[in-house]
Amino acid sequence: MIYLEAVHITKTYGEKVLFEDLNFTISEGQKIALVARNGTGKTSLFRILAGEEKSEGYTSKLLISKNIRVGVLTQEPKFDPNMTVLEAALSGEIPELQAVVAYEKALLRPDDHDALKSATDQMDALKAWDVDSRLKEILFKLNLEDLEAQMGQLSGGQVKRVALANLIVQDADFLIMDEPTNHLDIDMIEWLEAYLSKPSVTLLMVTHDRYFLDRVCDNILELEGGKLYRHKGGYGVYLENKAIREEVDAAQLTRDKKLLSKELNWLRRQPKARSTKAKSRIDGFYELKEKTMRDTGPVDIKISVKVERLGSKILEAQYISKRFGEKVLLKDFHYKFKKGEKVGVVGPNGVGKSTFIKVLTGHLKPDSGKVVVGVNTKFGYYSQEGLQIDKDKRVIDVVREIADYIPMSYGRDLSAEQLLERFMFSRKHQQVYVSQLSGGELRRLYLMTVLMQNPNFLILDEPTNDLDIITLNILEEFLEQYTGCVLVVTHDRYFMDKIVDHLFVFEGNGKIKDFNGTYTEYREAGIKAAKSASAKSTSVKKAPTEPVISYENQKKIKNLERDIERLHVEKEALTAQFYATNLTQEEIATLSEKLEALKAKIDEKEMAWMELMEE
């Protein structure tokens, strides 16, 4: 069954044609990723497919099956700021979701027995109990615990996670998702990976996460030069096909340039009086010239800025601690950085990774301990907040404010214009205002402004967000050759595996573990250790030890306690209904069944709570 059919899809931006006459279909069960360089029309195409923009041209059509439910996740979801997290996560026209909202509101008013009875009856009628429990599981996985928090008080990342929960709980037939892994920690990404890999899910998504793309998708749509190329397979197949195509294109371009040179020589020899045949050849020359001047795809870009020499003392954290209120983020962390090392920082959202970076760079003071920075150490800090500049400036002016000329590693200076070209900003594009740049282009410009200051210690906080795959490859190649130190916070497992030597693993409550290896090696070691511990616990009786509750189990216990409290409120309300004097025998029997079912649920939750506490 065809879920979506795109016919003659076209989009222009001023005089620039982003894409023209694109045609493709998406069928039931397919999982498709849309990839493209920043600024080539990827976002515009996504918005057309998501119904947010219209395609141009009389023959353009976007046909979506009427028999399916479509769910869309945008880059910047919008909610009523006065909504609670629970209301936003359950927003939509689906009756089951509305029933859960009414039920949850009724639980907040336990004295209103009529409202609770009405809401409970509606949940029974629509069989919405699974939706309620499923939503709680999703919100737990996405670390959204305060269900009464107002949407207007949340960060952009939290809003995106609420939108993701809302999308999944709707159980749509066809999902259209823009960068679903942004603002998710690695555990969340792996959970979402497993969910989207289900055979029942049909998917179209934009993502730069290459492990995610390779493990979830079976087709890749590549938008390049205004054309759409379809690759049947994952990321590896896409790379192979793209390399072959670019090799063929390069060979054709070489032939065209030779022919152009030959035609130019002929043109110069011609007298002023020209025949019709000569005119035709001249017209052909100009067509060939335009063809060879056209953008044929990504250029081979090398970033090789000069790196200042590091001294004997680089950066030392001397037993630093940091807390906010009752939450301990850093506790007696000590580490002395060595020349040329590349360190990845991993851990769940909210555990203190960005705070750690800010303490090391002097943007925050530790509560105790101190940070010692070497005399020759020069930081290049790429923060999550991005480039804070006047959007009415032109791209070239942003760079010139830093420097007109930039020293490169091979001894030559590059002008601001030349360096911008290396970062895929053509001379024409350099005159564009910052306000006209896409999110990915802004990130690329920001990255450039950090690197051109010639730092010898790079600190990158989520550098991969909004960057296209080509730019990521360029950045990775640069970092692999970079002789300074690198400290990177990222949820991009592929990026981390290619770059880092070892990891700082944030385990919660201020504890940081130094793991010698890549992220994949860390996960494999964790799985192996868990299996070994499980096998050992079944064969050897352990001696009593001081109880230690894992971070994940703490959250499970908290959720169970909340569920148990809610069920007891419901039990009291249900019990109160028995005091009505006008109940029929049939109504009494129905109430008794509901009460027994409720008691069974309470027993189940309390047993789960006890098992976790015993662990």
C-alpha positions as CSV (number, residue, x, y, z in Angstrom):
1,M,0.0,0.0,0.0
2,I,1.4,3.4,-1.0
3,Y,1.2,5.9,2.0
4,L,2.7,8.9,0.2
5,E,3.2,9.9,-3.4
6,A,5.1,13.0,-4.4
7,V,4.6,14.2,-8.0
8,H,6.6,17.0,-9.7
9,I,7.5,18.6,-6.4
10,T,9.3,22.0,-7.0
11,K,10.6,24.8,-4.8
12,T,12.4,28.1,-5.5
13,Y,14.0,30.6,-3.2
14,G,14.1,34.0,-4.9
15,E,16.0,33.3,-8.2
16,K,17.5,30.1,-6.8
17,V,15.8,26.8,-7.7
18,L,16.2,24.5,-4.7
19,F,14.7,21.5,-6.4
20,E,12.5,20.8,-9.4
21,D,10.2,18.0,-10.6
22,L,10.9,15.6,-7.8
23,N,8.9,12.3,-7.9
24,F,8.9,9.4,-5.4
25,T,6.7,7.2,-3.3
26,I,6.7,5.8,0.2
27,S,5.0,2.5,0.8
28,E,3.8,0.7,4.0
29,G,6.6,-0.6,6.2
30,Q,9.4,1.4,4.5
31,K,11.8,3.4,6.6
32,I,13.3,6.2,4.7
33,A,15.9,8.9,5.6
34,L,16.2,12.2,3.7
35,V,19.8,13.4,3.6
36,A,21.3,16.6,2.0
37,R,23.9,19.3,2.6
38,N,22.7,22.3,4.7
39,G,21.2,25.0,2.5
40,T,20.3,22.7,-0.4
41,G,16.5,22.6,0.3
42,K,16.2,19.6,2.7
43,T,14.1,21.6,5.2
44,S,11.9,23.0,2.5
45,L,11.3,19.5,1.1
46,F,10.5,18.2,4.6
47,R,8.0,21.0,5.2
48,I,6.2,20.3,1.9
49,L,6.0,16.6,2.8
50,A,4.8,17.4,6.3
51,G,2.1,19.7,4.9
52,E,3.6,22.9,6.3
53,E,4.4,24.4,2.9
54,K,3.1,24.1,-0.7
55,S,5.0,22.9,-3.7
56,E,5.1,25.2,-6.7
57,G,3.8,24.5,-10.2
58,Y,0.4,23.5,-11.6
59,T,1.3,19.8,-11.9
60,S,2.7,19.4,-8.4
61,K,0.8,16.9,-6.2
62,L,1.3,15.5,-2.7
63,L,-1.0,12.5,-2.2
64,I,-1.3,10.8,1.2
65,S,-3.5,7.8,1.8
66,K,-6.8,8.7,3.4
67,N,-6.9,5.4,5.4
68,I,-3.9,6.1,7.6
69,R,-3.0,8.3,10.6
70,V,0.0,10.5,10.0
71,G,2.2,11.9,12.9
72,V,4.7,14.7,12.3
73,L,7.6,15.8,14.5
74,T,9.1,19.2,13.5
75,Q,12.4,20.7,14.6
76,E,10.7,23.3,16.8
77,P,7.3,22.0,18.0
78,K,4.8,24.6,19.2
79,F,2.5,24.1,22.2
80,D,0.3,26.4,24.3
81,P,2.7,27.6,27.0
82,N,0.0,27.2,29.6
83,M,-0.4,23.5,28.9
84,T,1.1,21.0,31.4
85,V,3.5,18.4,30.2
86,L,0.8,15.8,30.5
87,E,-1.8,17.8,28.6
88,A,0.8,18.5,25.8
89,A,1.8,14.8,25.6
90,L,-1.8,13.8,25.2
91,S,-2.9,16.6,22.9
92,G,-4.7,15.7,19.7
93,E,-8.1,14.7,18.4
94,I,-7.8,11.0,19.2
95,P,-10.6,10.0,21.6
96,E,-8.4,7.7,23.7
97,L,-6.0,10.6,24.4
98,Q,-8.8,12.9,25.4
99,A,-10.1,10.2,27.8
100,V,-6.7,9.8,29.5
101,V,-6.5,13.6,29.9
102,A,-10.0,13.7,31.6
103,Y,-9.1,10.7,33.8
104,E,-5.7,12.3,34.9
105,K,-7.5,15.6,35.7
106,A,-10.2,13.7,37.7
107,L,-7.4,12.0,39.8
108,L,-6.3,15.5,40.9
109,R,-9.8,16.0,42.4
110,P,-10.3,12.8,44.4
111,D,-13.3,14.3,46.3
112,D,-15.3,14.7,43.0
113,H,-16.5,11.1,42.8
114,D,-18.8,11.7,39.9
115,A,-16.1,13.1,37.7
116,L,-13.8,10.2,38.5
117,K,-16.5,7.7,37.9
118,S,-17.4,9.3,34.5
119,A,-13.7,9.4,33.5
120,T,-13.1,5.8,34.6
121,D,-16.2,4.6,32.6
122,Q,-14.9,6.5,29.5
123,M,-11.5,4.8,29.9
124,D,-13.2,1.4,30.1
125,A,-15.4,2.1,27.1
126,L,-12.5,3.2,24.9
127,K,-10.1,0.6,26.3
128,A,-7.7,3.5,27.0
129,W,-5.9,2.0,30.0
130,D,-3.1,0.8,27.8
131,V,-2.6,4.3,26.4
132,D,-2.2,5.7,29.9
133,S,0.4,3.1,31.0
134,R,2.2,3.4,27.7
135,L,2.4,7.2,28.0
136,K,3.9,6.9,31.5
137,E,6.5,4.5,30.1
138,I,7.4,6.8,27.2
139,L,7.6,9.9,29.5
140,F,9.9,7.9,31.9
141,K,12.1,6.9,29.0
142,L,12.4,10.5,27.9
143,N,13.1,11.7,31.4
144,L,9.9,13.9,31.7
145,E,8.9,13.3,35.3
146,D,7.2,16.5,36.3
147,L,3.9,16.0,34.5
148,E,2.4,19.2,36.0
149,A,5.2,21.5,34.7
150,Q,4.0,24.2,32.3
151,M,5.3,24.0,28.7
152,G,6.3,27.6,28.7
153,Q,8.8,26.8,31.5
154,L,10.6,24.0,29.6
155,S,13.8,24.2,27.6
156,G,13.7,23.7,23.8
157,G,15.1,20.2,24.3
158,Q,12.4,19.3,26.8
159,V,9.7,20.6,24.5
160,K,11.1,18.5,21.7
161,R,10.9,15.4,23.9
162,V,7.3,16.1,24.9
163,A,6.5,16.4,21.2
164,L,8.2,13.1,20.6
165,A,6.2,11.4,23.4
166,N,3.0,12.9,21.9
167,L,3.9,11.5,18.5
168,I,4.6,8.0,19.8
169,V,1.6,7.7,22.0
170,Q,-0.7,8.5,19.1
171,D,0.4,5.3,17.5
172,A,0.3,6.8,14.0
173,D,0.6,4.6,10.9
174,F,3.1,6.9,9.2
175,L,5.7,9.0,11.0
176,I,7.4,12.0,9.5
177,M,10.2,13.2,11.8
178,D,12.8,16.0,11.6
179,E,16.0,15.2,13.5
180,P,14.3,13.0,16.1
181,T,17.5,12.3,18.0
182,N,18.3,16.0,18.7
183,H,18.2,16.7,22.5
184,L,18.1,13.0,23.4
185,D,20.8,11.3,25.4
186,I,22.3,8.1,24.2
187,D,20.0,5.8,26.2
188,M,16.9,7.6,24.8
189,I,18.3,7.3,21.3
190,E,18.8,3.6,21.6
191,W,15.3,3.2,23.0
192,L,13.9,5.2,20.1
193,E,16.0,3.2,17.7
194,A,14.4,0.0,18.9
195,Y,10.9,1.5,18.7
196,L,11.3,2.8,15.1
197,S,12.8,-0.5,14.0
198,K,9.5,-2.3,14.5
199,P,8.1,-3.8,11.3
200,S,4.8,-2.0,11.9
201,V,6.4,1.5,11.7
202,T,6.5,3.4,8.4
203,L,8.9,6.2,8.6
204,L,10.3,9.3,6.7
205,M,12.9,11.2,8.7
206,V,15.7,13.8,8.4
207,T,18.6,12.8,10.6
208,H,22.4,13.3,10.8
209,D,22.9,10.4,13.3
210,R,24.6,7.8,11.1
211,Y,24.4,4.8,13.5
212,F,20.7,5.6,13.9
213,L,20.2,6.0,10.2
214,D,22.1,2.8,9.4
215,R,20.2,0.7,12.0
216,V,16.7,2.0,11.4
217,C,16.4,2.9,7.7
218,D,16.2,0.6,4.6
219,N,16.1,3.4,2.0
220,I,17.9,6.8,1.7
221,L,16.7,9.7,-0.4
222,E,19.6,12.0,-1.2
223,L,18.9,15.6,-2.3
224,E,21.9,16.9,-4.3
225,G,22.0,19.6,-6.9
226,G,18.3,19.9,-7.0
227,K,17.9,16.2,-7.9
228,L,16.8,13.3,-5.8
229,Y,18.7,10.0,-5.7
230,R,17.3,6.9,-4.1
231,H,19.6,4.4,-2.4
232,K,18.1,1.0,-1.4
233,G,20.0,0.2,1.8
234,G,21.5,1.9,4.8
235,Y,24.3,4.4,5.3
236,G,27.0,2.2,3.9
237,V,25.1,1.6,0.6
238,Y,24.5,5.3,0.3
239,L,28.2,6.1,0.7
240,E,29.2,3.5,-1.9
241,N,26.6,4.8,-4.5
242,K,27.5,8.4,-3.9
243,A,31.2,7.8,-4.3
244,I,30.6,6.0,-7.7
245,R,28.3,8.8,-8.9
246,E,30.7,11.5,-8.0
247,E,33.5,9.6,-9.7
248,V,31.4,9.4,-12.9
249,D,30.5,13.1,-12.6
250,A,34.1,14.1,-12.1
251,A,35.1,12.2,-15.2
252,Q,32.3,13.8,-17.2
253,L,33.3,17.2,-15.9
254,T,36.9,16.6,-17.0
255,R,35.7,15.7,-20.5
256,D,33.4,18.7,-20.7
257,K,36.2,21.1,-19.7
258,K,38.5,19.7,-22.4
259,L,35.7,20.2,-24.9
260,L,35.1,23.7,-23.6
261,S,38.8,24.6,-24.1
262,K,38.7,23.2,-27.6
263,E,35.6,25.2,-28.5
264,L,37.0,28.4,-27.0
265,N,40.1,28.1,-29.2
266,W,37.8,27.6,-32.3
267,L,35.7,30.6,-31.2
268,R,38.7,32.9,-31.0
269,R,39.8,32.0,-34.5
270,Q,36.4,32.9,-36.1
271,P,35.9,36.0,-38.3
272,K,33.2,38.5,-37.3
273,A,30.8,37.4,-40.1
274,R,29.4,34.1,-38.8
275,S,27.3,31.5,-40.5
276,T,24.2,29.9,-39.1
277,K,26.2,26.8,-38.4
278,A,28.8,28.9,-36.6
279,K,26.2,30.6,-34.5
280,S,24.8,27.2,-33.5
281,R,28.2,26.2,-32.3
282,I,28.7,29.4,-30.4
283,D,25.4,28.8,-28.6
284,G,26.5,25.3,-27.8
285,F,29.7,26.8,-26.3
286,Y,27.9,29.0,-23.9
287,E,25.6,26.1,-22.8
288,L,28.7,23.9,-22.2
289,K,30.3,26.8,-20.3
290,E,27.2,27.1,-18.0
291,K,27.2,23.3,-17.5
292,T,30.8,23.2,-16.3
293,M,30.4,26.2,-14.1
294,R,27.4,24.7,-12.3
295,D,27.8,23.4,-8.7
296,T,28.5,19.6,-9.2
297,G,28.3,18.7,-5.5
298,P,30.5,19.0,-2.4
299,V,34.1,20.1,-2.9
300,D,37.0,18.4,-1.3
301,I,37.4,20.6,1.7
302,K,40.4,20.5,4.1
303,I,40.4,22.4,7.3
304,S,44.0,23.0,8.5
305,V,44.2,26.0,10.8
306,K,47.3,26.7,12.7
307,V,47.5,25.2,16.2
308,E,49.5,27.0,18.9
309,R,52.0,24.9,20.8
310,L,50.8,23.5,24.2
311,G,52.9,24.0,27.3
312,S,53.9,21.4,29.9
313,K,50.8,22.3,32.0
314,I,47.6,22.2,29.9
315,L,44.5,21.9,32.1
316,E,44.1,20.4,35.5
317,A,40.9,19.9,37.5
318,Q,41.9,19.7,41.2
319,Y,39.1,17.9,43.1
320,I,36.3,20.1,41.9
321,S,32.8,19.8,43.1
322,K,29.5,21.5,42.0
323,R,25.9,21.2,43.1
324,F,22.7,23.0,42.5
325,G,20.4,22.8,45.6
326,E,20.2,19.1,46.5
327,K,21.5,17.9,43.1
328,V,25.2,16.9,43.1
329,L,26.7,17.3,39.6
330,L,30.4,17.0,40.3
331,K,32.1,15.5,43.4
332,D,35.8,15.7,44.0
333,F,36.7,15.2,40.3
334,H,40.5,15.2,39.6
335,Y,42.2,15.0,36.3
336,K,45.3,16.3,34.5
337,F,45.0,16.6,30.7
338,K,47.8,15.4,28.5
339,K,49.0,16.7,25.1
340,G,46.9,15.6,22.1
341,E,44.3,13.6,24.0
342,K,40.7,13.5,22.8
343,V,38.1,12.8,25.5
344,G,34.3,12.1,25.0
345,V,31.8,13.1,27.7
346,V,28.7,10.8,28.1
347,G,25.8,10.4,30.4
348,P,22.0,11.0,30.7
349,N,20.5,14.5,30.1
350,G,20.6,16.6,33.2
351,V,23.4,14.7,34.9
352,G,25.9,17.7,34.7
353,K,27.9,17.4,31.4
354,S,27.4,21.0,30.3
355,T,28.0,22.3,33.9
356,F,31.3,20.3,33.8
357,I,32.3,22.1,30.6
358,K,31.4,25.5,32.0
359,V,33.4,24.9,35.2
360,L,36.5,23.8,33.2
361,T,36.3,26.9,30.9
362,G,35.7,29.3,33.8
363,H,32.1,30.2,32.9
364,L,31.1,28.7,36.3
365,K,33.0,28.6,39.6
366,P,33.3,25.2,41.4
367,D,31.9,25.0,44.9
368,S,35.2,23.5,46.0
369,G,38.5,22.6,44.4
370,K,40.0,24.6,41.5
371,V,40.7,24.6,37.8
372,V,44.3,25.4,36.7
373,V,44.8,26.5,33.1
374,G,48.2,26.4,31.5
375,V,49.9,29.6,30.3
376,N,49.9,28.5,26.6
377,T,46.5,26.9,26.7
378,K,44.0,28.6,24.3
379,F,40.4,27.4,24.4
380,G,38.1,27.1,21.4
381,Y,34.7,26.7,23.0
382,Y,31.7,25.6,20.8
383,S,28.7,25.8,23.1
384,Q,25.1,24.5,22.7
385,E,23.8,28.1,22.7
386,G,25.3,28.7,19.3
387,L,26.5,31.9,17.6
388,Q,25.2,35.0,19.4
389,I,25.5,37.7,16.7
390,D,23.5,40.4,15.0
391,K,21.4,38.6,12.3
392,D,21.4,41.7,10.2
393,K,25.1,41.3,9.4
394,R,26.4,39.6,6.2
395,V,28.3,36.4,6.5
396,I,31.6,37.9,5.3
397,D,31.3,40.7,7.9
398,V,30.9,38.2,10.8
399,V,34.3,36.6,9.8
400,R,36.1,39.9,9.1
401,E,35.2,41.1,12.6
402,I,37.5,38.2,13.9
403,A,40.3,38.5,11.3
404,D,40.8,39.5,7.7
405,Y,43.5,36.8,7.3
406,I,43.9,33.5,9.1
407,P,47.2,31.6,9.4
408,M,47.0,28.0,8.2
409,S,49.1,25.0,9.4
410,Y,51.2,24.9,6.2
411,G,52.5,28.4,6.7
412,R,50.2,30.3,4.3
413,D,47.6,32.9,5.2
414,L,44.0,32.6,3.9
415,S,41.7,35.6,3.4
416,A,38.3,35.6,5.1
417,E,36.7,35.0,1.7
418,Q,39.0,32.0,1.0
419,L,38.3,30.4,4.4
420,L,34.6,30.9,3.9
421,E,34.8,29.1,0.6
422,R,36.5,26.1,2.4
423,F,33.5,26.0,4.7
424,M,31.2,25.8,1.6
425,F,30.1,29.4,1.5
426,S,30.5,30.6,-2.1
427,R,31.5,34.3,-2.8
428,K,27.8,34.9,-3.6
429,H,26.6,33.2,-0.4
430,Q,29.1,35.3,1.7
431,Q,27.0,38.4,0.9
432,V,23.9,36.8,2.4
433,Y,22.5,38.1,5.7
434,V,22.9,35.8,8.7
435,S,19.1,35.9,9.2
436,Q,18.8,34.1,5.8
437,L,21.0,31.1,6.8
438,S,19.5,27.7,7.6
439,G,20.1,26.2,11.1
440,G,22.8,24.0,9.7
441,E,24.5,26.8,7.9
442,L,24.5,28.9,11.1
443,R,26.2,26.0,13.0
444,R,28.8,25.7,10.2
445,L,29.5,29.4,10.4
446,Y,29.8,29.2,14.2
447,L,32.2,26.2,14.0
448,M,34.3,28.2,11.6
449,T,34.5,31.3,13.9
450,V,35.7,28.9,16.7
451,L,38.4,27.2,14.6
452,M,39.8,30.3,13.0
453,Q,40.9,31.7,16.4
454,N,43.6,29.0,16.3
455,P,42.8,27.2,19.6
456,N,45.0,24.4,21.0
457,F,42.3,23.0,23.3
458,L,38.9,22.5,21.6
459,I,35.8,22.1,23.8
460,L,32.8,21.1,21.8
461,D,29.4,20.9,23.4
462,E,27.0,19.1,21.1
463,P,28.8,20.1,17.9
464,T,26.9,17.6,15.7
465,N,23.4,19.1,16.2
466,D,22.0,20.5,12.9
467,L,25.2,19.7,10.9
468,D,24.7,17.7,7.7
469,I,26.6,14.5,7.2
470,I,29.1,16.0,4.8
471,T,30.1,18.7,7.2
472,L,30.3,16.1,10.0
473,N,32.7,14.1,7.9
474,I,34.9,17.2,7.3
475,L,34.9,18.0,11.0
476,E,35.8,14.4,11.9
477,E,38.7,14.4,9.4
478,F,40.0,17.7,10.9
479,L,39.7,16.4,14.5
480,E,41.5,13.2,13.6
481,Q,44.5,15.2,12.4
482,Y,44.2,17.9,15.1
483,T,47.3,18.0,17.3
484,G,45.7,19.9,20.2
485,C,43.4,18.6,23.0
486,V,39.7,17.9,22.4
487,L,36.9,17.5,24.9
488,V,33.6,16.7,23.3
489,V,30.1,16.3,24.7
490,T,27.9,14.6,22.1
491,H,25.1,12.1,21.8
492,D,26.4,11.1,18.3
493,R,27.8,7.7,18.8
494,Y,29.4,7.4,15.3
495,F,31.2,10.8,15.8
496,M,32.5,9.7,19.2
497,D,33.7,6.3,18.0
498,K,35.8,8.0,15.3
499,I,37.3,10.7,17.4
500,V,37.8,10.0,21.1
501,D,40.6,8.0,22.9
502,H,38.7,7.6,26.2
503,L,35.5,8.7,27.9
504,F,34.4,10.6,31.0
505,V,31.2,8.7,32.0
506,F,28.8,10.6,34.2
507,E,27.1,8.0,36.4
508,G,25.0,10.4,38.5
509,N,25.4,11.9,42.0
510,G,28.6,13.6,40.9
511,K,30.5,10.4,40.1
512,I,32.6,10.5,36.9
513,K,34.2,7.3,35.6
514,D,37.2,7.4,33.2
515,F,36.8,4.6,30.6
516,N,39.7,3.8,28.3
517,G,38.1,3.2,24.9
518,T,35.3,4.3,22.5
519,Y,31.6,4.5,23.2
520,T,30.8,1.2,21.5
521,E,33.5,-0.5,23.5
522,Y,32.1,1.1,26.7
523,R,28.5,-0.2,25.9
524,E,29.9,-3.7,25.0
525,A,31.8,-3.8,28.3
526,G,28.7,-2.7,30.2
527,I,26.6,-5.5,28.5
528,K,29.3,-8.1,29.3
529,A,29.6,-6.9,32.9
530,A,25.8,-7.1,33.3
531,K,25.6,-10.6,31.9
532,S,28.5,-11.7,34.2
533,A,26.9,-10.2,37.3
534,S,23.6,-11.8,36.4
535,A,25.2,-15.2,36.0
536,K,27.2,-14.8,39.2
537,S,24.1,-13.8,41.3
538,T,22.3,-17.0,40.3
539,S,25.1,-19.3,41.3
540,V,26.7,-17.5,44.3
541,K,24.8,-16.1,47.3
542,K,26.1,-12.7,47.9
543,A,27.2,-11.4,51.3
544,P,25.1,-8.4,52.7
545,T,26.3,-5.1,51.4
546,E,25.4,-1.5,51.7
547,P,22.4,-1.0,49.3
548,V,23.1,1.0,46.2
549,I,20.2,2.0,43.9
550,S,21.1,2.7,40.3
551,Y,20.0,5.9,38.6
552,E,17.5,4.1,36.4
553,N,16.0,2.1,39.3
554,Q,15.6,5.3,41.3
555,K,13.4,6.7,38.5
556,K,11.5,3.4,38.3
557,I,10.9,3.4,42.1
558,K,9.7,7.0,41.9
559,N,7.3,6.3,39.1
560,L,5.9,3.2,40.9
561,E,5.3,5.2,44.1
562,R,3.4,7.8,42.1
563,D,1.3,5.1,40.4
564,I,0.6,3.4,43.7
565,E,-0.5,6.7,45.2
566,R,-2.8,7.4,42.2
567,L,-4.3,3.9,42.4
568,H,-5.1,4.2,46.1
569,V,-6.9,7.5,45.4
570,E,-8.9,5.8,42.7
571,K,-9.6,2.9,45.1
572,E,-10.9,5.3,47.8
573,A,-13.2,7.0,45.2
574,L,-14.5,3.6,44.0
575,T,-15.1,2.4,47.5
576,A,-17.1,5.6,48.3
577,Q,-19.5,4.7,45.5
578,F,-20.7,1.6,47.4
579,Y,-22.3,4.0,50.0
580,A,-24.9,5.1,47.5
581,T,-28.4,3.8,48.6
582,N,-29.9,3.5,45.1
583,L,-27.4,0.9,43.7
584,T,-28.9,-2.0,41.8
585,Q,-27.5,-5.6,42.2
586,E,-25.9,-5.3,38.7
587,E,-24.2,-2.0,39.6
588,I,-22.9,-3.5,42.8
589,A,-21.4,-6.5,40.9
590,T,-19.8,-4.1,38.3
591,L,-18.3,-2.0,41.1
592,S,-17.0,-5.1,42.8
593,E,-15.3,-6.3,39.6
594,K,-13.6,-2.9,39.2
595,L,-12.5,-2.8,42.8
596,E,-11.0,-6.3,42.5
597,A,-9.1,-5.3,39.3
598,L,-7.9,-2.2,41.0
599,K,-6.6,-4.1,44.0
600,A,-4.8,-6.5,41.7
601,K,-3.1,-3.5,40.0
602,I,-2.1,-2.1,43.4
603,D,-0.7,-5.5,44.4
604,E,1.3,-5.8,41.1
605,K,2.8,-2.3,41.5
606,E,3.6,-2.8,45.2
607,M,5.3,-6.2,44.3
608,A,7.4,-4.5,41.6
609,W,8.3,-1.8,44.1
610,M,9.4,-4.4,46.7
611,E,11.5,-6.3,44.1
612,L,13.4,-3.1,43.1
613,M,14.0,-2.2,46.8
614,E,15.3,-5.7,47.4
615,E,17.7,-5.4,44.5
